[in-house]
């Protein structure tokens, strides 16, 4: 390049570099980890498990899918967990469906649904109460319309009657980019008091899969 051109191009180069720096780093993507131990089976991108009297489905959702589910459940096209266009996603979202095929009721407490990373960091689901706290920390109030989204979330303990199905979202803070793997563990309490467990493992999409020799 002609050295005489550098002073003329400098403003444009600075603007281009500033724009590149302003772009958010792409969020790490995660996919079902078919190499990890699990109590379920993978059907497409959905983990499926359960026992003789109950079944569970777990599917990771992106932002558009989360909004579609909220709108289907509440009639409102409002997503309190949506990220701004200039920011990477801040949450992991899962659609969880629990079916009771037994003769008596079962219960599910979302606070016993832990997301545990390969670094042994444990995350709990983030409900509207947690989101409201985050707003207050920054001197803001949670918009009143967001309260209407609660019907789409698994936020409190629920009971599922015989023959019924319950569905809702579990939403977690996004794990650090360097995280390689994590496991979503669910527990349901059956009518006899037995606690049945199910786990859905995920891995970072850019990790190389193990070969036949490990």
N, C-alpha and C positions, 0 to 999 in steps of 0.2 A: 504494500500500500504506500502511496506517495505520502511522505512525512508532512507535506503541506496540508494534506487533507485532514490530519488528525485533529487540529483545533476546531475544524468545522464539524467533524463527526462526534466530537467529545460529548456535547449535550445529548445527542441521540443515543450514544452508547450508555451514558449514565442513566437515562430514562429506561432503556431496555433492561439494564441490570437491576434497577430499582423495582421494575415490574416483576422480574423473575423472582426477586427476593420476597416480594409481597405475596406471591402465590403460595398457598398452604402446601406443605409436604403431603403427598398422597398417603392416606391411611392404610395401614397394613390390612390385607384381606385374609380372612380365615375360612376354612372349609372343613367339612366333616373328616375326621381322622380315622380312616379305615384300618390303620395299623395299630391303633390303641385298643386296650382291653375295654369292653363295654358289655352291658347286660342287654343291649338291644340290637336291632338290625337296621341297616340303612336302606331306605326305599327312595331312590332318586337323591334328593338333598334333605330328606326328612328322616330323623331317627325315630324308630318305632320300638316300643317295649311294653312291659307289663307282666301280668300274671294271669292265673285262671279266672279271676273275677274283676280285673281292671286292665285298662290299656292306656298308654300315653303316646302322644306324638309331639315331637319337638322339631321346629323348623326355624332357622335363622332368617330374619327378614332384613331387607334394605329399607332405606327411608321411604321410598314410594310404596312398598308393600306395607310398611307400618301405617302410613297414612290411609291406605285403602282399607285396612282392617279397622282402624278407628272409625272411619266414615261408615263402614258397614255395620258396626256395632252400635254407634251412637247417632248416626245421621249427620254428624258434623265433620266438615273437612278441616279439622284443626289438629295440628301435631305439635304439642308442647316440647317435644324432644328433637325437633328438626334443627339442623345446623344451618348457619348462614352460608350463602354461596361462597364467601371468601374464607370459610373455615372447614376443616375436615370433620367428618362425623364424630360426635362426642360419646356415642352410646352403641352398645351391642343390644340388639332386640331379638327376642325369640317368641314365636307363637307356640303356646303350649295347649294341647287339647287332652283332657282327661275323661275317660269313659268308664262308667261303673256298670259292669256286667253281673255283679253279685246280687244276692237277695237283700242285702242291708247296705246302709250308707257308708261312705268313706269320706275322709277329710284331707285337705291339702293346705299347708301353710307356706306361702311364698317365702317367708323369712327363713325357711329351712332349705331353700333352693340356692345353693352356693355355686359361684363360678370361681374355680381354683386354678391358678396358673401354674406353669412348670417351675416358677420361682416361689411357689407356696403362698402367693398372695391370694387372699380370699375376698371376693366381692359379693355384696348383697344387692338384691334388686332395688332400683331407685323408683319410688312411688311419687305421687304428687306432693306428699308432705316433704320429701327430700328436695324436690324441685322448688317448692315454695321457700324452703330454708335458703337454698342457693340464691334465690331472688332477693331475699331480705339481706343477705350478706352484702350484696351490691347496692343496697338502698332502694330496692324496687319491690313491688308487690306482684304476686302471681296474678295474671289476668283472670278475672272471674270466669270467663268462658272456658278456661282450661279445666275447671272443676268438673265440667260435664264429660270429660274424657275418661273419668274414673271407671266408667262401666266397661271399658275395653281393657283394663289392666287387671292383672293379678296382684293386688296390693295387700289384701287382708285374707285371713284364713277363711276357707270356704268348705261347705259340705256338699257332696254330690250324692243325690238320692239314687236308689236302684233304678237302672235303666236310663239314667240321665247322663248328659255330657256337659262338661264345662270347658270354656275356652277363654284365653286371655293372654296378654302380653307380659313377659318378664323383660325388664329393661335394666341394663347394667352400664356403669361407667366403662368407657372404652379402655382396654388394657394398653400398657405401654407398647410402643412399636417393636421393641426388642423381644417381646414375649414370643416364644416359639409355639407353645401349646397351652391349651387350657381345657378344663373339663367342667361341664355343667351337670351338677348332681341334684336330682329331685327325690323327694320322699313323700309317700302318701301313707296315711294311717288307716288301716282297715278296721272293720267293725269290731274285731276281736282285740284291737289294740296293737296288732302287729304293724311294724313300720316297714313298708316295702320300698326299696331303693331302685333308682334308675339313673344311669349316667350317659351323657352325650358328649363325646370327645371331639375337639376341633384342633386343627393345626394351621399355622401360617401358610398361606398358599404358595409362597416362594421357597419353602423348604423342600429339599430333595427327598424323595421317598427312598426308604431303605431298599437295598437290593436283596437278592435271595440269601446272601451271606450276612445280612444285617448291616 
